[in-house]
Amino acid sequence: VTFTAISFIPSSGRDVISINPKTGEIHLTAALDFEEVSVFDFRIEARDHGTPPLSGHCSVELEVLDVND
């Protein structure tokens, strides 16, 4: 199975969120700032290597909390 993150809202999520294509683990690649973006929405697609290939999707909502206030 191969995992891919798609359909980021806002599109800047591509710059701070990555997914391991083999395990599906979600990682941050940069710091998040509540004042800039408080919520990221994106979809994860899991696709197998069968013939024909089958896929499934899930939605992820990442909420950024403001711990400074």
N, CA, C and O atoms as CSV, one atom per row, in Angstrom:
chain,resi,resn,atom,element,x,y,z
A,1,VAL,N,N,0.850,-1.171,0.000
A,1,VAL,CA,C,0.000,0.000,0.000
A,1,VAL,C,C,0.894,1.233,0.000
A,1,VAL,O,O,1.905,1.285,0.701
A,2,THR,N,N,0.503,2.229,-0.802
A,2,THR,CA,C,1.214,3.497,-0.864
A,2,THR,C,C,0.278,4.609,-0.404
A,2,THR,O,O,-0.873,4.683,-0.837
A,3,PHE,N,N,0.779,5.471,0.476
A,3,PHE,CA,C,-0.014,6.567,1.040
A,3,PHE,C,C,0.431,7.891,0.422
A,3,PHE,O,O,1.622,8.127,0.220
A,4,THR,N,N,-0.555,8.757,0.122
A,4,THR,CA,C,-0.290,10.067,-0.460
A,4,THR,C,C,-1.217,11.089,0.180
A,4,THR,O,O,-2.407,10.825,0.352
A,5,ALA,N,N,-0.681,12.257,0.533
A,5,ALA,CA,C,-1.501,13.361,1.041
A,5,ALA,C,C,-1.914,14.226,-0.144
A,5,ALA,O,O,-1.083,14.605,-0.969
A,6,ILE,N,N,-3.214,14.536,-0.221
A,6,ILE,CA,C,-3.743,15.304,-1.351
A,6,ILE,C,C,-4.736,16.351,-0.850
A,6,ILE,O,O,-5.150,16.314,0.309
A,7,SER,N,N,-5.109,17.264,-1.707
A,7,SER,CA,C,-6.192,18.236,-1.477
A,7,SER,C,C,-6.010,19.048,-0.191
A,7,SER,O,O,-6.873,19.025,0.687
A,8,PHE,N,N,-4.903,19.752,-0.084
A,8,PHE,CA,C,-4.642,20.574,1.107
A,8,PHE,C,C,-5.470,21.856,1.081
A,8,PHE,O,O,-5.545,22.531,0.055
A,9,ILE,N,N,-6.085,22.184,2.204
A,9,ILE,CA,C,-6.767,23.464,2.404
A,9,ILE,C,C,-6.270,24.018,3.736
A,9,ILE,O,O,-6.544,23.410,4.770
A,10,PRO,N,N,-5.564,25.123,3.762
A,10,PRO,CA,C,-5.073,25.888,2.627
A,10,PRO,C,C,-3.924,25.153,1.936
A,10,PRO,O,O,-3.347,24.221,2.496
A,11,SER,N,N,-3.601,25.575,0.729
A,11,SER,CA,C,-2.570,24.885,-0.053
A,11,SER,C,C,-1.191,24.989,0.590
A,11,SER,O,O,-0.303,24.202,0.260
A,12,SER,N,N,-0.992,25.934,1.494
A,12,SER,CA,C,0.298,26.062,2.188
A,12,SER,C,C,0.585,24.845,3.076
A,12,SER,O,O,1.714,24.671,3.534
A,13,GLY,N,N,-0.416,24.010,3.322
A,13,GLY,CA,C,-0.211,22.794,4.103
A,13,GLY,C,C,0.818,21.871,3.479
A,13,GLY,O,O,1.484,21.118,4.189
A,14,ARG,N,N,0.957,21.919,2.163
A,14,ARG,CA,C,1.964,21.088,1.483
A,14,ARG,C,C,3.379,21.405,1.958
A,14,ARG,O,O,4.265,20.551,1.908
A,15,ASP,N,N,3.587,22.647,2.422
A,15,ASP,CA,C,4.922,23.069,2.849
A,15,ASP,C,C,5.254,22.643,4.271
A,15,ASP,O,O,6.427,22.643,4.645
A,16,VAL,N,N,4.256,22.279,5.079
A,16,VAL,CA,C,4.516,21.976,6.492
A,16,VAL,C,C,4.102,20.562,6.905
A,16,VAL,O,O,4.425,20.131,8.012
A,17,ILE,N,N,3.395,19.835,6.039
A,17,ILE,CA,C,2.902,18.501,6.382
A,17,ILE,C,C,3.376,17.514,5.327
A,17,ILE,O,O,3.253,17.768,4.129
A,18,SER,N,N,3.918,16.391,5.775
A,18,SER,CA,C,4.314,15.337,4.843
A,18,SER,C,C,3.813,13.999,5.377
A,18,SER,O,O,3.489,13.872,6.558
A,19,ILE,N,N,3.754,13.014,4.501
A,19,ILE,CA,C,3.309,11.684,4.886
A,19,ILE,C,C,4.314,10.662,4.367
A,19,ILE,O,O,4.786,10.758,3.235
A,20,ASN,N,N,4.630,9.693,5.202
A,20,ASN,CA,C,5.515,8.619,4.793
A,20,ASN,C,C,4.732,7.718,3.836
A,20,ASN,O,O,3.714,7.151,4.232
A,21,PRO,N,N,5.183,7.573,2.587
A,21,PRO,CA,C,4.406,6.808,1.608
A,21,PRO,C,C,4.291,5.317,1.927
A,21,PRO,O,O,3.386,4.650,1.428
A,22,LYS,N,N,5.194,4.790,2.751
A,22,LYS,CA,C,5.150,3.355,3.077
A,22,LYS,C,C,4.332,3.054,4.324
A,22,LYS,O,O,3.662,2.023,4.390
A,23,THR,N,N,4.380,3.953,5.330
A,23,THR,CA,C,3.713,3.674,6.598
A,23,THR,C,C,2.454,4.499,6.826
A,23,THR,O,O,1.595,4.113,7.619
A,24,GLY,N,N,2.337,5.639,6.135
A,24,GLY,CA,C,1.194,6.520,6.335
A,24,GLY,C,C,1.357,7.467,7.513
A,24,GLY,O,O,0.425,8.200,7.844
A,25,GLU,N,N,2.523,7.467,8.154
A,25,GLU,CA,C,2.748,8.372,9.285
A,25,GLU,C,C,2.791,9.811,8.794
A,25,GLU,O,O,3.419,10.115,7.779
A,26,ILE,N,N,2.111,10.701,9.530
A,26,ILE,CA,C,2.061,12.121,9.197
A,26,ILE,C,C,3.114,12.842,10.017
A,26,ILE,O,O,3.215,12.635,11.226
A,27,HIS,N,N,3.907,13.697,9.356
A,27,HIS,CA,C,4.979,14.440,10.015
A,27,HIS,C,C,4.884,15.914,9.668
A,27,HIS,O,O,4.429,16.282,8.585
A,28,LEU,N,N,5.320,16.754,10.599
A,28,LEU,CA,C,5.454,18.180,10.328
A,28,LEU,C,C,6.867,18.425,9.817
A,28,LEU,O,O,7.831,17.874,10.349
A,29,THR,N,N,6.985,19.251,8.786
A,29,THR,CA,C,8.291,19.571,8.227
A,29,THR,C,C,8.714,20.997,8.559
A,29,THR,O,O,9.824,21.408,8.220
A,30,ALA,N,N,7.840,21.755,9.221
A,30,ALA,CA,C,8.139,23.127,9.636
A,30,ALA,C,C,7.264,23.461,10.838
A,30,ALA,O,O,6.324,22.734,11.159
A,31,ALA,N,N,7.581,24.552,11.485
A,31,ALA,CA,C,6.796,24.986,12.644
A,31,ALA,C,C,5.436,25.518,12.195
A,31,ALA,O,O,5.307,26.088,11.112
A,32,LEU,N,N,4.429,25.322,13.042
A,32,LEU,CA,C,3.090,25.828,12.776
A,32,LEU,C,C,2.868,27.096,13.578
A,32,LEU,O,O,3.379,27.231,14.690
A,33,ASP,N,N,2.104,28.030,13.014
A,33,ASP,CA,C,1.817,29.287,13.695
A,33,ASP,C,C,0.312,29.507,13.687
A,33,ASP,O,O,-0.292,29.663,12.626
A,34,PHE,N,N,-0.293,29.520,14.873
A,34,PHE,CA,C,-1.737,29.695,15.016
A,34,PHE,C,C,-2.217,30.992,14.370
A,34,PHE,O,O,-3.301,31.035,13.789
A,35,GLU,N,N,-1.408,32.051,14.473
A,35,GLU,CA,C,-1.808,33.341,13.919
A,35,GLU,C,C,-1.880,33.315,12.390
A,35,GLU,O,O,-2.634,34.085,11.795
A,36,GLU,N,N,-1.104,32.438,11.753
A,36,GLU,CA,C,-1.124,32.336,10.288
A,36,GLU,C,C,-2.244,31.414,9.814
A,36,GLU,O,O,-3.064,31.810,8.985
A,37,VAL,N,N,-2.285,30.192,10.331
A,37,VAL,CA,C,-3.300,29.206,9.951
A,37,VAL,C,C,-3.667,28.417,11.193
A,37,VAL,O,O,-2.791,27.875,11.867
A,38,SER,N,N,-4.960,28.349,11.503
A,38,SER,CA,C,-5.383,27.627,12.710
A,38,SER,C,C,-5.871,26.214,12.414
A,38,SER,O,O,-5.933,25.386,13.323
A,39,VAL,N,N,-6.225,25.916,11.146
A,39,VAL,CA,C,-6.711,24.581,10.788
A,39,VAL,C,C,-6.207,24.210,9.396
A,39,VAL,O,O,-6.276,25.012,8.465
A,40,PHE,N,N,-5.702,22.988,9.267
A,40,PHE,CA,C,-5.341,22.415,7.977
A,40,PHE,C,C,-6.272,21.235,7.714
A,40,PHE,O,O,-6.463,20.384,8.583
A,41,ASP,N,N,-6.845,21.187,6.528
A,41,ASP,CA,C,-7.651,20.041,6.102
A,41,ASP,C,C,-6.958,19.416,4.908
A,41,ASP,O,O,-6.524,20.118,3.995
A,42,PHE,N,N,-6.854,18.088,4.915
A,42,PHE,CA,C,-6.300,17.399,3.756
A,42,PHE,C,C,-6.823,15.980,3.730
A,42,PHE,O,O,-7.392,15.491,4.707
A,43,ARG,N,N,-6.623,15.330,2.607
A,43,ARG,CA,C,-7.075,13.951,2.428
A,43,ARG,C,C,-5.858,13.057,2.264
A,43,ARG,O,O,-4.825,13.473,1.738
A,44,ILE,N,N,-5.998,11.830,2.721
A,44,ILE,CA,C,-4.964,10.832,2.519
A,44,ILE,C,C,-5.548,9.729,1.651
A,44,ILE,O,O,-6.629,9.205,1.920
A,45,GLU,N,N,-4.806,9.390,0.605
A,45,GLU,CA,C,-5.205,8.301,-0.273
A,45,GLU,C,C,-4.283,7.116,-0.019
A,45,GLU,O,O,-3.062,7.269,0.007
A,46,ALA,N,N,-4.865,5.938,0.167
A,46,ALA,CA,C,-4.108,4.692,0.292
A,46,ALA,C,C,-4.425,3.865,-0.943
A,46,ALA,O,O,-5.591,3.589,-1.224
A,47,ARG,N,N,-3.390,3.465,-1.688
A,47,ARG,CA,C,-3.585,2.730,-2.935
A,47,ARG,C,C,-2.740,1.453,-2.883
A,47,ARG,O,O,-1.558,1.491,-2.539
A,48,ASP,N,N,-3.362,0.329,-3.230
A,48,ASP,CA,C,-2.604,-0.921,-3.247
A,48,ASP,C,C,-1.962,-1.119,-4.619
A,48,ASP,O,O,-2.137,-0.302,-5.523
A,49,HIS,N,N,-1.226,-2.202,-4.757
A,49,HIS,CA,C,-0.497,-2.457,-5.996
A,49,HIS,C,C,-1.090,-3.635,-6.753
A,49,HIS,O,O,-0.389,-4.322,-7.496
A,50,GLY,N,N,-2.386,-3.867,-6.562
A,50,GLY,CA,C,-3.056,-4.974,-7.232
A,50,GLY,C,C,-3.402,-4.644,-8.672
A,50,GLY,O,O,-3.102,-3.561,-9.175
A,51,THR,N,N,-4.041,-5.606,-9.321
A,51,THR,CA,C,-4.508,-5.419,-10.685
A,51,THR,C,C,-5.983,-5.716,-10.734
A,51,THR,O,O,-6.353,-6.888,-10.662
A,52,PRO,N,N,-6.840,-4.741,-10.850
A,52,PRO,CA,C,-6.549,-3.309,-10.896
A,52,PRO,C,C,-6.244,-2.783,-9.501
A,52,PRO,O,O,-6.662,-3.385,-8.511
A,53,PRO,N,N,-5.520,-1.664,-9.406
A,53,PRO,CA,C,-5.229,-1.094,-8.090
A,53,PRO,C,C,-6.497,-0.540,-7.444
A,53,PRO,O,O,-7.325,0.081,-8.110
A,54,LEU,N,N,-6.634,-0.769,-6.160
A,54,LEU,CA,C,-7.762,-0.246,-5.396
A,54,LEU,C,C,-7.266,0.854,-4.476
A,54,LEU,O,O,-6.101,0.860,-4.079
A,55,SER,N,N,-8.162,1.798,-4.133
A,55,SER,CA,C,-7.737,2.894,-3.265
A,55,SER,C,C,-8.835,3.227,-2.266
A,55,SER,O,O,-10.009,2.922,-2.480
A,56,GLY,N,N,-8.433,3.850,-1.187
A,56,GLY,CA,C,-9.341,4.343,-0.170
A,56,GLY,C,C,-8.878,5.722,0.254
A,56,GLY,O,O,-7.712,6.074,0.074
A,57,HIS,N,N,-9.791,6.508,0.818
A,57,HIS,CA,C,-9.480,7.875,1.215
A,57,HIS,C,C,-9.946,8.128,2.644
A,57,HIS,O,O,-10.887,7.495,3.123
A,58,CYS,N,N,-9.286,9.050,3.308
A,58,CYS,CA,C,-9.773,9.544,4.589
A,58,CYS,C,C,-9.460,11.035,4.662
A,58,CYS,O,O,-8.544,11.522,3.999
A,59,SER,N,N,-10.221,11.742,5.465
A,59,SER,CA,C,-10.008,13.167,5.671
A,59,SER,C,C,-9.313,13.376,7.008
A,59,SER,O,O,-9.607,12.695,7.990
A,60,VAL,N,N,-8.386,14.331,7.030
A,60,VAL,CA,C,-7.654,14.666,8.248
A,60,VAL,C,C,-7.827,16.160,8.500
A,60,VAL,O,O,-7.669,16.974,7.590
A,61,GLU,N,N,-8.149,16.509,9.730
A,61,GLU,CA,C,-8.219,17.913,10.136
A,61,GLU,C,C,-7.198,18.117,11.243
A,61,GLU,O,O,-7.286,17.496,12.302
A,62,LEU,N,N,-6.239,18.982,10.996
A,62,LEU,CA,C,-5.193,19.288,11.960
A,62,LEU,C,C,-5.475,20.671,12.532
A,62,LEU,O,O,-5.398,21.669,11.815
A,63,GLU,N,N,-5.800,20.733,13.816
A,63,GLU,CA,C,-6.096,21.994,14.473
A,63,GLU,C,C,-4.866,22.473,15.222
A,63,GLU,O,O,-4.295,21.739,16.029
A,64,VAL,N,N,-4.460,23.699,14.956
A,64,VAL,CA,C,-3.303,24.302,15.607
A,64,VAL,C,C,-3.801,25.080,16.817
A,64,VAL,O,O,-4.654,25.957,16.683
A,65,LEU,N,N,-3.276,24.767,17.991
A,65,LEU,CA,C,-3.669,25.461,19.216
A,65,LEU,C,C,-2.691,26.578,19.511
A,65,LEU,O,O,-1.491,26.443,19.270
A,66,ASP,N,N,-3.203,27.680,20.034
A,66,ASP,CA,C,-2.382,28.823,20.398
A,66,ASP,C,C,-2.009,28.687,21.868
A,66,ASP,O,O,-2.820,29.002,22.739
A,67,VAL,N,N,-0.817,28.233,22.155
A,67,VAL,CA,C,-0.406,28.011,23.532
A,67,VAL,C,C,0.200,29.258,24.168
A,67,VAL,O,O,0.496,29.256,25.363
A,68,ASN,N,N,0.388,30.321,23.392
A,68,ASN,CA,C,0.994,31.547,23.933
A,68,ASN,C,C,-0.023,32.416,24.685
A,68,ASN,O,O,0.383,33.215,25.530
A,69,ASP,N,N,-1.313,32.291,24.412
A,69,ASP,CA,C,-2.332,33.143,25.041
A,69,ASP,C,C,-2.862,32.538,26.327
A,69,ASP,O,O,-3.724,33.128,26.978
